[in-house]
Amino acid sequence: MKTRTAPAASASLVIVESPTKVATIQKILGAGHTVASTKGHFADIPERGDAVDTENGFAVRYRLTEKGAAVIAELRDLLDGATELVLATDADREGEMIAHLLVEFLEPTVPVKRVRFGAITPDAVREAMANPTAIDASLVEAARTRRVLDHLFGFRVSPELWSKVRTGLSAGRVQSPALRMVVERERERMDFIKASYCSIEMTSGTDPVFEAVLRTLDGTQVAGSGDFDEHGEISRGMRVVDEVLAGDLVARLGASPLTVTGIENRDYRRRAPLPYITSSLLQDAVNRLGIGSKAAQAALNTLFAAGHITYPRTDSPHIAPQAVAAARAAAIQLFGDGCVPEKARHHRAKNRNAQEAHEALRPTVMSRREVKSAGTNAARIYDLIWRRTVASQMLDATGTTTTVSMTTVAAGKRETCVFTVSGTVIEVPGFRAVTGDDRGEPALPPLAVGDVVPVGAFGFTPHTTKPPARYTEASLIKALEEKGIGRPSTYAPIMASLKERYVWSRRGERALIPTVTAFAVDQVMQKCFAALTHEKFTSTMEDRLTEIVEGKAGYVDVLSAFYLEGDGTWPALSRLIEDGRNLFDPRVTPVMSFGVHPELSEEAVLRAGKAFKSRNGAWMPRPYLACGDRTVPVPDATEMDTLTRAHVFELLVQDRSPRTIGEHGGREVRIEFGVYGAYVRWGGEIARMPRDLDVLAASFEEIRGLLDNPPEPKARKAAAGTGRTRARKSSVARKPRKKR
């Protein structure tokens, strides 16, 4: 074991959470201080269902993790000979809990101080050290309540998923509502009825050229995509232009010029953005930079540890007065005195559950225009933060939006056709000068009522209405924030958890597509635990935690209402679990039903199927379609809207007899079908078919790689569906992974 040197005489021991902060803070504090790290969390509630004594005041005792035991041993060595203990863990509920646990496990005999660093800069660190406080007991109690509630949710609900869906699944206070939102959006897409329509466009013969769109036909408004509902029905008083009418109109319009019959000018204003908070930064990292939320959060942690930005987990857009002045000065230096409003902008959170314990995400030094040593992702994210901080103090972007109406008459039936076009002139770019998000506004030539506009061509474009867009990481984080679900520290972990178990994305795309397993899990949660996945539950829980911080409620009060009693707003989890065991039977209720098969004369259904362990120890689901005794495996990563009734009925009657596709090493190569799907057999070797291949049409060349690299024996057994006994044994209840 590595020998640690105790602090020098008269040295104070300063403990932070992240090891990446140690060197920077040590350099700032210098001699007389020894800086060390907890390396994150070092103690937690034991991972077992009975770790919380629900019958005796929810008593719980934290235990050191395996890593934590070594950390505490090192810190005890460092504490020997120190004159004081300074707890400099993060300035939030979790940081307060870690500080409390440090006292519990280190049992210091020297004075203890609590300091909170809002930023890792010389001024911020020295100011905090000069103004120490005590550990905030109310924050500790709120943190403990949140952790115990999450533990009860995960360890009491997850086993219900194991019994009703399959082993290896988990439920979570934030994860389950997020999953519900993703699945509900997919159901909306499945129920969506598409509608067809056409738009008619006019390309002008002017300089500059512009394009106008037909808005009214004989005084009736022409329908666009926003005028159809989810059932494909059109709004009253609208006219749908189909391809026949569109082609006829374009032919009869010919190249007839249009006359300007109306001009409307409206003021354009786009307000300067608020400084970044964690959720808005993660959204822009995904949307603008293509950096996933997990990687973006890691980059933020790196930037904070290096002293480049303020605390990276925040829900407040507030910026300290000196930082506001620095941001205004940076804007003036770049764009002159007239680029900022007369009065500085000061922002507050709009979310009523915002803790506002930290400043917004901002550079610690506004004169530091860029960082290069922290890595590519961190450098790009720092640039976003720097620009947004400056932009938040600049003028709004203002200008004028002009909408021009132009009229002509179609030959033959003499319908009056009104086309419109809009263009915006930006007169004051304001914050857009620094954010670089000027998408360019269409330019219009000078026009006046009565002017004749020459036409280059008329044309039409067929359209089909689209279902609601699937969530991406960015849009799901935004929706969670708007609904009050989760905290700045939970967004990235929840996205990672969903992607690990319940959602997938097509190659090169960002949309989150729920798996068959996701539908099965959400089905159980909605049937048995609907109240726990409703947005009101999570937002109300945040209210209760705030009440604890404010001294209006206590640990036992909140947990009793959640688990034992219910209170009119919250259900009693213990009763939900008991009732849920009789509410849902997966043998009776499938994930989805497609009705009676016309040839097989039995109900066609989708079931989640059992899971098996892959070579790397991961649980692999095997959903399947069933109709009587006939089953057809489907990938867990299936787009549910492709499982139409016609397609399912076709799959169930396809010939799935074994077929020979070639020879390898003197042995016949065959594709066969087992309990868990298609597999390749050659001699004594077996390998599961790749999911992206059409097993009914796969060629020898497409599966050659499997023959050259056969799987391990255990995987061969599972591939053919011969491991039923082992699969049953592995379905014994396992401990769920911890979820926030």
C-alpha positions in Angstrom: 0.0 0.0 0.0 1.3 3.4 -0.9 2.6 5.3 2.2 1.0 8.7 2.7 2.9 11.6 4.3 1.0 13.3 7.2 0.5 17.0 7.0 3.2 19.3 8.2 2.9 20.7 11.7 0.3 23.5 12.0 -1.3 22.5 8.6 -5.0 22.4 8.0 -6.4 19.5 6.1 -8.7 20.7 3.3 -11.0 18.0 1.8 -12.7 18.4 -1.6 -14.7 15.9 -3.6 -12.9 15.7 -7.0 -9.3 14.7 -7.2 -8.9 17.0 -10.3 -9.3 20.0 -8.0 -6.6 19.1 -5.6 -3.6 20.5 -7.4 -5.2 23.8 -8.3 -6.5 24.5 -4.8 -3.2 23.4 -3.2 -1.4 25.9 -5.4 -3.8 28.7 -4.4 -3.6 27.9 -0.7 0.1 27.1 -0.5 2.0 26.2 2.6 0.1 25.6 5.8 -2.7 23.6 4.0 -2.9 20.0 2.7 -5.5 19.5 0.1 -7.0 16.0 -0.4 -10.0 14.4 -2.1 -12.8 12.0 -1.3 -12.8 10.9 -4.9 -16.5 11.5 -5.0 -19.0 9.5 -2.9 -17.3 7.1 -0.5 -20.3 5.9 1.5 -23.8 4.9 0.7 -26.9 2.9 1.8 -26.1 -0.8 1.5 -27.4 -2.3 -1.7 -30.1 -4.5 -0.3 -33.9 -4.2 0.0 -33.9 -4.2 3.9 -31.3 -1.5 4.3 -33.9 1.0 5.4 -35.9 0.1 8.5 -39.3 1.3 7.4 -41.0 0.3 10.6 -38.6 2.2 12.9 -38.4 5.8 11.7 -36.7 4.8 8.4 -33.5 4.2 10.3 -30.6 3.8 8.0 -26.9 3.6 8.4 -24.4 4.5 5.6 -21.6 2.1 4.9 -18.3 2.7 3.3 -18.0 1.4 -0.2 -15.0 -0.7 -1.1 -13.3 2.4 -2.6 -14.5 4.5 0.3 -12.8 2.4 2.9 -9.4 3.0 1.2 -10.2 6.7 0.9 -11.1 7.1 4.5 -8.0 5.3 5.6 -5.8 7.7 3.6 -7.7 10.7 5.0 -7.3 9.5 8.5 -3.5 9.3 8.0 -3.6 12.9 6.7 -5.7 14.1 9.5 -3.1 12.9 12.1 -1.2 16.0 13.1 -3.5 18.5 11.3 -4.6 21.5 13.3 -8.0 21.7 11.7 -10.3 20.0 9.3 -11.8 22.1 6.5 -14.6 20.5 4.6 -14.7 22.0 1.1 -17.1 19.6 -0.6 -19.5 20.9 -3.3 -22.0 23.6 -2.3 -25.2 21.6 -2.7 -27.3 19.1 -0.8 -25.1 16.2 -1.9 -21.9 18.1 -1.0 -23.4 18.8 2.4 -24.1 15.1 2.9 -20.6 14.2 2.0 -19.2 16.7 4.5 -21.5 15.3 7.2 -20.3 11.7 6.4 -16.7 12.8 6.5 -17.2 13.9 10.1 -19.0 10.7 10.9 -16.3 8.4 9.5 -13.2 10.5 10.3 -14.2 11.3 13.9 -12.0 14.4 14.0 -10.7 15.7 17.3 -9.6 19.0 15.8 -11.8 22.0 14.9 -14.0 21.5 11.9 -14.9 24.2 9.4 -17.2 24.1 6.4 -16.4 26.2 3.3 -18.0 26.3 -0.1 -16.2 27.2 -3.3 -18.4 28.8 -5.9 -15.4 28.7 -8.3 -11.9 27.4 -8.3 -10.1 30.8 -8.6 -7.7 32.5 -6.1 -10.3 35.1 -5.1 -13.2 32.7 -4.7 -11.1 30.1 -2.8 -9.5 32.7 -0.4 -12.9 34.4 0.2 -14.5 31.1 1.1 -11.6 30.1 3.4 -11.8 33.5 5.2 -15.6 33.0 5.8 -16.1 29.4 7.1 -19.4 28.2 8.3 -20.8 25.0 9.9 -22.4 22.1 8.2 -26.0 22.8 7.3 -28.0 20.2 9.1 -31.2 20.9 7.2 -29.4 20.3 3.9 -28.0 17.1 5.2 -31.5 15.9 6.3 -32.9 16.9 2.8 -30.1 14.9 1.1 -30.7 11.9 3.3 -34.4 12.0 2.7 -33.9 12.1 -1.1 -31.4 9.3 -1.0 -33.6 7.0 1.2 -36.7 7.8 -1.0 -34.7 6.9 -4.1 -33.5 3.7 -2.5 -37.0 2.6 -1.5 -38.3 3.4 -5.0 -35.5 1.4 -6.7 -35.2 -1.5 -4.3 -38.9 -2.0 -3.7 -40.3 -1.4 -7.2 -37.5 -3.0 -9.3 -38.3 -6.6 -8.1 -41.8 -6.1 -9.4 -40.4 -5.5 -12.8 -38.3 -8.7 -12.5 -41.4 -10.8 -11.8 -43.6 -9.1 -14.4 -41.1 -8.5 -17.3 -37.6 -10.0 -16.8 -34.5 -10.0 -14.7 -32.0 -7.2 -14.8 -34.4 -4.2 -15.0 -34.6 -1.2 -12.8 -37.0 1.6 -11.8 -36.1 5.0 -10.6 -37.7 8.2 -9.4 -36.5 10.2 -12.3 -35.7 7.4 -14.8 -39.3 6.0 -14.8 -41.1 9.3 -15.6 -38.5 10.0 -18.3 -39.1 6.5 -19.8 -42.9 7.2 -19.6 -42.4 10.3 -21.7 -40.4 8.5 -24.3 -42.9 5.7 -24.6 -45.9 8.0 -24.7 -44.3 10.0 -27.5 -43.8 6.7 -29.4 -47.5 5.8 -28.8 -48.5 9.2 -30.2 -46.5 8.4 -33.3 -48.1 5.0 -33.6 -51.6 6.4 -33.3 -50.8 9.3 -35.7 -52.8 9.2 -39.0 -50.9 10.8 -41.8 -52.6 13.2 -44.2 -51.4 14.4 -47.7 -51.6 17.9 -49.1 -49.7 20.1 -51.5 -48.2 23.6 -51.3 -48.0 25.8 -54.3 -45.0 28.1 -54.6 -44.1 31.1 -56.8 -40.5 31.8 -57.6 -40.2 35.5 -58.5 -38.5 37.0 -61.5 -37.0 39.8 -59.3 -33.5 40.6 -58.1 -33.1 39.3 -55.4 -35.2 36.3 -56.1 -37.7 35.2 -53.5 -40.3 32.5 -53.0 -43.9 33.0 -52.0 -46.5 30.5 -51.0 -50.2 30.3 -51.8 -52.2 31.2 -48.7 -55.8 31.7 -49.9 -57.7 30.3 -52.8 -60.9 32.3 -53.6 -60.9 33.6 -50.1 -60.5 30.3 -48.3 -57.3 29.6 -46.4 -55.1 26.9 -47.9 -54.2 24.1 -45.4 -50.6 23.6 -44.2 -49.1 20.9 -42.0 -50.2 22.7 -38.8 -53.8 22.6 -39.8 -54.2 18.8 -39.5 -54.8 17.1 -36.2 -53.3 13.7 -35.1 -56.2 11.9 -36.8 -55.5 13.5 -40.2 -58.6 15.7 -39.9 -58.4 19.2 -41.3 -59.4 22.3 -39.3 -62.8 23.8 -40.2 -62.8 26.5 -42.9 -59.6 25.2 -44.5 -59.1 23.9 -48.0 -56.8 21.0 -48.8 -55.0 21.3 -52.1 -54.3 17.8 -53.5 -52.0 16.9 -56.3 -54.8 17.0 -58.9 -55.8 20.5 -57.9 -52.3 21.6 -57.5 -51.2 20.5 -60.9 -54.3 22.0 -62.5 -53.7 25.4 -60.7 -50.1 25.6 -61.7 -50.9 24.9 -65.3 -53.6 27.6 -65.3 -51.5 30.1 -63.5 -48.8 29.8 -66.2 -46.5 32.7 -65.7 -49.1 35.3 -64.8 -47.5 38.2 -62.9 -48.8 39.1 -59.4 -49.9 42.4 -58.0 -48.9 43.5 -54.5 -52.2 44.0 -52.6 -50.9 44.3 -49.1 -47.8 45.1 -47.0 -47.7 44.6 -43.3 -44.7 45.7 -41.1 -44.2 44.3 -37.6 -41.5 45.0 -35.1 -39.0 42.1 -34.7 -37.4 41.5 -31.4 -35.4 38.5 -30.2 -34.4 38.8 -26.6 -30.9 38.2 -25.3 -30.6 34.7 -23.9 -30.2 34.0 -20.2 -26.8 32.7 -19.0 -26.5 28.9 -19.2 -27.8 26.7 -16.5 -26.9 23.0 -16.6 -30.0 21.9 -18.5 -29.7 24.6 -21.2 -26.0 24.0 -21.6 -26.5 20.2 -22.1 -29.2 20.9 -24.7 -27.0 23.2 -26.7 -24.0 20.8 -26.4 -26.2 18.1 -28.0 -28.0 20.3 -30.6 -25.2 22.7 -31.6 -22.0 20.6 -31.0 -23.3 17.1 -31.3 -21.8 16.2 -27.9 -23.9 13.8 -25.8 -25.0 14.8 -22.4 -22.7 12.4 -20.6 -19.6 13.6 -22.4 -20.8 17.2 -22.0 -21.2 16.8 -18.2 -17.7 15.3 -18.1 -16.3 18.3 -20.0 -18.0 20.7 -17.6 -16.5 18.8 -14.6 -13.0 19.1 -16.2 -13.5 22.9 -16.8 -14.6 23.4 -13.3 -11.8 21.4 -11.7 -9.3 23.4 -13.8 -10.8 26.7 -12.5 -12.2 27.8 -15.8 -15.9 27.9 -15.0 -18.2 28.2 -12.0 -19.9 25.2 -10.5 -21.3 23.0 -13.3 -24.5 21.7 -11.7 -26.8 24.7 -11.3 -30.4 25.7 -12.0 -29.9 29.4 -11.5 -29.2 32.0 -14.3 -28.0 34.5 -11.7 -24.5 36.0 -12.2 -22.6 37.8 -9.5 -22.4 41.6 -9.9 -18.6 41.6 -10.6 -19.1 38.9 -13.3 -22.0 41.0 -14.9 -19.6 43.9 -15.1 -16.9 41.8 -16.6 -19.3 40.4 -19.3 -20.4 43.9 -20.2 -16.9 45.0 -20.4 -16.0 42.1 -22.8 -19.0 43.0 -25.0 -18.0 46.7 -25.1 -14.4 45.8 -26.0 -15.6 43.7 -28.9 -18.5 45.7 -30.3 -18.3 49.2 -28.8 -20.3 51.2 -26.1 -23.6 50.9 -27.8 -23.9 47.1 -27.7 -25.1 46.8 -24.1 -28.3 48.2 -22.5 -28.0 51.2 -20.1 -28.8 49.0 -17.1 -27.1 45.7 -16.5 -29.2 42.6 -16.8 -29.8 40.5 -13.6 -31.6 37.2 -14.0 -33.5 34.8 -11.7 -34.8 31.3 -12.2 -38.3 30.9 -13.6 -38.6 27.3 -12.2 -40.3 27.5 -8.8 -38.3 24.5 -7.7 -34.9 25.9 -8.6 -32.6 25.8 -5.6 -30.5 28.7 -6.9 -27.6 27.7 -4.6 -25.0 28.5 -7.3 -24.4 31.0 -10.0 -25.1 30.4 -13.6 -22.5 28.6 -15.7 -20.0 31.3 -16.6 -16.2 31.7 -17.1 -14.4 32.6 -13.9 -12.2 35.0 -15.9 -14.0 36.8 -18.7 -10.7 37.9 -20.3 -9.9 34.2 -20.9 -11.4 33.9 -24.4 -10.6 30.2 -24.9 -9.1 27.2 -23.3 -7.0 24.6 -25.2 -5.5 22.4 -22.6 -8.7 20.8 -21.3 -9.6 18.7 -24.4 -11.6 19.3 -27.6 -15.0 18.9 -26.0 -14.2 21.1 -23.1 -12.8 23.8 -25.4 -15.9 23.8 -27.6 -18.2 23.9 -24.6 -16.2 26.7 -22.9 -16.6 28.7 -26.1 -20.4 28.3 -25.9 -20.3 29.4 -22.2 -18.1 32.4 -22.9 -20.3 33.6 -25.8 -23.6 33.0 -23.9 -22.3 34.9 -20.8 -21.4 37.9 -23.0 -24.6 37.6 -25.0 -26.7 37.7 -21.8 -25.6 41.3 -21.2 -26.0 42.6 -24.7 -28.9 44.3 -26.4 -31.8 42.4 -27.8 -31.7 41.8 -31.6 -34.3 44.1 -33.2 -35.6 44.9 -36.7 -38.7 44.8 -38.9 -40.5 41.9 -40.4 -42.4 42.6 -43.6 -45.1 40.4 -45.0 -46.1 41.0 -48.6 -49.4 39.8 -50.0 -49.6 39.4 -53.8 -52.7 38.5 -55.9 -53.3 36.9 -59.2 -56.2 35.1 -61.0 -55.9 31.6 -62.4 -57.2 31.2 -66.0 -60.3 29.2 -66.7 -62.2 29.0 -63.4 -60.9 32.5 -62.5 -60.0 31.6 -58.8 -58.3 34.5 -56.9 -55.0 33.3 -55.6 -53.2 35.2 -52.8 -49.5 34.4 -52.3 -47.5 35.7 -49.3 -43.8 36.1 -48.4 -42.1 37.5 -45.3 -38.6 38.9 -44.8 -36.9 40.4 -41.8 -34.4 43.3 -41.8 -32.2 43.2 -38.7 -31.5 46.8 -37.6 -29.8 46.2 -34.3 -28.0 42.8 -34.2 -27.5 43.0 -30.4 -26.4 39.7 -28.9 -26.4 37.9 -32.2 -23.1 39.5 -33.0 -21.4 37.3 -30.4 -23.5 34.1 -30.4 -23.0 33.5 -34.1 -26.5 32.2 -34.5 -27.6 34.5 -37.3 -29.3 32.1 -39.6 -29.8 34.7 -42.3 -33.2 36.3 -43.0 -34.6 36.2 -46.5 -34.1 39.5 -48.4 -37.0 41.1 -50.3 -36.7 43.7 -53.0 -38.3 47.1 -52.4 -42.1 46.6 -53.0 -45.2 48.8 -52.7 -48.9 48.2 -53.0 -49.8 48.2 -56.6 -46.5 47.0 -57.9 -46.5 44.2 -60.4 -44.2 41.3 -59.5 -42.8 39.3 -62.4 -43.0 35.5 -62.0 -40.1 33.1 -62.8 -42.2 30.0 -62.3 -45.1 28.4 -60.4 -44.7 24.9 -58.9 -46.1 22.7 -56.3 -44.7 20.3 -53.6 -46.5 17.3 -52.3 -46.3 16.9 -48.4 -47.3 14.3 -45.9 -48.0 15.4 -42.3 -45.5 14.0 -39.8 -46.1 12.5 -36.4 -44.6 14.3 -33.3 -40.9 14.1 -33.3 -39.2 11.6 -31.1 -37.3 12.9 -28.1 -33.6 13.5 -28.3 -31.3 13.9 -25.3 -31.7 17.6 -25.7 -35.4 17.8 -26.0 -36.0 15.2 -23.3 -33.8 17.2 -20.8 -35.7 20.3 -21.8 -39.1 18.6 -21.2 -37.9 17.1 -17.8 -36.8 20.6 -16.7 -40.1 22.2 -17.7 -42.1 19.5 -15.8 -39.9 19.9 -12.7 -38.5 16.3 -13.0 -34.9 15.8 -11.9 -32.1 18.1 -10.9 -29.0 19.5 -12.7 -27.0 16.6 -11.3 -29.4 13.9 -12.7 -29.9 14.8 -16.3 -26.8 13.3 -17.7 -26.9 10.1 -15.6 -30.6 9.5 -16.5 -29.9 9.9 -20.2 -27.0 7.4 -19.9 -29.3 5.0 -17.9 -32.1 5.1 -20.5 -29.6 4.5 -23.4 -28.1 1.6 -21.5 -31.4 -0.2 -20.9 -34.4 1.2 -22.6 -33.8 3.3 -25.7 -31.7 3.2 -28.9 -31.0 5.4 -31.9 -30.5 4.7 -35.5 -26.9 5.0 -36.8 -26.1 8.7 -37.2 -29.3 9.9 -35.7 -30.1 11.5 -32.3 -33.8 10.4 -31.8 -34.4 8.2 -28.8 -36.4 5.1 -29.8 -37.9 3.0 -27.0 -37.3 -0.7 -27.1 -39.8 -3.5 -26.7 -38.5 -3.8 -23.2 -39.2 -0.1 -22.6 -42.9 -0.6 -23.6 -43.2 -3.7 -21.3 -41.7 -1.9 -18.3 -43.8 1.3 -18.9 -46.8 -0.9 -19.1 -46.2 -2.3 -15.7 -45.4 1.1 -14.2 -48.6 2.6 -15.6 -50.7 -0.2 -14.5 -49.3 -0.6 -11.0 -47.3 2.6 -10.2 -48.8 5.3 -12.4 -48.7 7.9 -9.6 -45.0 7.5 -9.2 -44.3 8.2 -12.9 -46.5 11.3 -13.0 -44.6 14.6 -13.3 -46.5 15.8 -10.2 -44.9 13.2 -8.0 -41.3 14.3 -8.7 -42.0 18.0 -8.6 -43.9 17.6 -5.4 -41.0 15.7 -3.9 -38.8 18.6 -4.6 -41.2 20.8 -2.8 -41.1 18.5 0.2 -37.3 18.6 0.2 -37.4 22.4 0.1 -39.7 22.3 3.1 -37.1 20.2 5.0 -34.4 22.8 4.2 -36.8 25.5 5.4 -37.6 23.6 8.6 -41.3 23.1 7.7 -41.1 19.3 7.5 -38.9 16.5 8.8 -37.2 13.3 7.5 -39.7 10.9 9.0 -42.7 13.1 7.9 -41.8 13.0 4.3 -40.8 9.4 4.1 -43.9 8.3 6.0 -46.1 10.1 3.6 -44.3 8.5 0.7 -44.0 4.9 1.9 -46.5 4.2 4.7 -49.4 6.5 4.7 -49.9 8.6 1.6 -51.3 12.0 2.1 -53.8 12.8 -0.7 -51.0 13.9 -3.0 -48.6 11.0 -2.7 -49.7 7.3 -2.7 -48.3 4.9 -0.1 -45.6 3.0 -2.0 -46.1 -0.1 0.3 -49.8 -0.3 -0.7 -49.0 0.3 -4.4 -46.6 -2.7 -4.3 -49.1 -4.9 -2.6 -51.9 -4.0 -4.9 -49.7 -4.2 -8.0 -49.1 -7.9 -7.5 -52.7 -8.5 -8.3 -53.2 -5.8 -10.9 -51.1 -7.1 -13.7 -50.4 -10.6 -15.0 -48.0 -10.6 -18.0 -49.3 -14.0 -19.0 -52.7 -12.5 -19.6 -51.8 -9.1 -20.8 -49.2 -8.9 -23.6 -47.1 -5.9 -24.5 -49.3 -5.3 -27.5 -52.1 -7.1 -29.3 -52.7 -7.1 -33.0 -56.1 -8.9 -33.1 -57.0 -12.3 -34.4 -54.8 -13.6 -37.2 -57.0 -14.3 -40.3 -55.2 -17.6 -41.2 -54.1 -18.9 -37.8 -57.4 -17.9 -36.1 -55.8 -16.9 -32.8 -54.8 -13.6 -31.2 -51.4 -12.3 -32.4 -49.5 -10.6 -29.6 -46.1 -9.1 -28.7 -44.4 -10.4 -25.6 -41.2 -9.1 -23.9 -39.7 -12.6 -23.5 -37.0 -13.8 -21.1 -33.5 -12.6 -21.1 -30.1 -14.4 -21.2 -26.6 -13.3 -20.3 -24.2 -12.4 -23.0 -20.5 -13.2 -23.0 -19.8 -9.9 -21.3 -22.4 -10.5 -18.6 -25.1 -8.2 -19.9 -28.7 -9.2 -19.9 -29.9 -9.6 -23.5 -33.7 -9.4 -24.0 -35.5 -11.6 -26.6 -39.0 -10.2 -27.4 -41.2 -12.3 -29.7 -44.4 -12.3 -31.6 -46.8 -15.2 -30.7 -49.9 -16.6 -32.2 -51.0 -19.9 -30.7 -48.0 -22.2 -30.7 -46.2 -20.1 -33.4 -43.5 -17.6 -32.3 -41.3 -15.2 -34.2 -38.5 -13.4 -32.5 -38.2 -9.6 -33.0 -35.2 -7.4 -32.0 -35.6 -5.5 -28.8 -34.4 -2.5 -30.8 -37.6 -2.4 -33.0 -39.4 0.7 -34.2 -42.8 -0.1 -32.8 -44.6 1.8 -35.6 -43.2 -0.8 -38.1 -45.1 -3.5 -36.3 -48.3 -2.9 -38.2 -51.0 -5.5 -38.1 -50.4 -6.5 -41.7 -46.6 -6.8 -41.2 -47.1 -8.9 -38.0 -49.6 -11.2 -39.6 -47.1 -11.7 -42.5 -44.2 -12.5 -40.2 -46.2 -15.1 -38.3 -46.9 -17.2 -41.5 -43.5 -16.8 -43.2 -41.6 -20.1 -43.8 -39.0 -20.3 -41.1 -37.7 -23.8 -42.0 -34.0 -24.4 -41.7 -32.1 -23.7 -44.9 -28.6 -24.4 -46.2 -26.7 -21.3 -47.5 -23.2 -22.7 -48.2 -20.2 -24.7 -47.0 -17.4 -23.8 -44.6 -14.4 -26.0 -43.9 -16.1 -29.0 -45.4 -19.2 -28.5 -43.2 -22.7 -27.5 -44.3 -23.8 -24.0 -43.1 -27.4 -23.7 -42.2 -29.7 -21.0 -40.8 -32.0 -22.4 -38.1 -34.5 -21.0 -35.7 -34.6 -21.5 -31.9 -36.4 -20.1 -28.9 -34.2 -16.9 -28.9 -34.3 -16.4 -32.7 -32.2 -17.3 -35.7 -28.8 -18.8 -35.5 -26.1 -20.3 -37.8 -25.1 -23.9 -37.5 -22.1 -25.5 -39.1 -20.9 -28.9 -37.8 -20.8 -28.6 -34.0 -20.6 -24.8 -34.0 -23.5 -22.4 -33.4 -23.6 -18.6 -33.6 -26.5 -16.2 -33.2 -27.5 -14.3 -36.3 -26.7 -10.5 -36.4 -29.7 -8.4 -35.6 -29.4 -6.2 -38.6 -29.7 -9.0 -41.1 -32.9 -10.3 -42.8 -32.7 -13.9 -41.6 -35.0 -15.1 -44.4 -32.8 -13.7 -47.1 -29.3 -13.6 -45.6 -26.5 -14.8 -47.8 -23.4 -16.9 -47.1 -21.1 -13.8 -47.6 -23.1 -11.8 -45.1 -22.5 -14.2 -42.2 -18.9 -15.3 -43.1 -17.5 -13.3 -40.2 -19.4 -15.5 -37.8 -17.8 -18.6 -39.2 -14.3 -17.3 -38.8 -14.9 -16.1 -35.2 -17.3 -18.6 -33.5 -18.6 -17.6 -30.0 -17.8 -19.2 -26.7 -19.6 -22.4 -25.7 -22.0 -20.7 -23.4 -23.1 -18.3 -26.1 -23.6 -21.2 -28.5 -25.9 -22.9 -26.1 -28.0 -19.8 -25.7 -28.1 -19.1 -29.4 -29.9 -22.4 -30.1 -32.3 -21.9 -27.2 -31.0 -24.9 -25.3 -30.2 -23.1 -22.1 -33.7 -23.0 -20.7 -32.8 -24.4 -17.3 -29.9 -21.9 -16.9 -32.2 -19.1 -18.0 -34.7 -19.9 -15.3 -32.1 -20.1 -12.7 -30.7 -16.7 -13.7 -34.1 -15.1 -13.3 -33.9 -15.2 -9.5 -34.4 -11.7 -8.1 -31.2 -9.7 -8.3 -30.3 -6.4 -6.7 -31.2 -3.5 -8.9 -28.7 -1.0 -9.9 -29.0 2.3 -8.0 -31.0 4.9 -9.9 -31.6 8.5 -9.0 
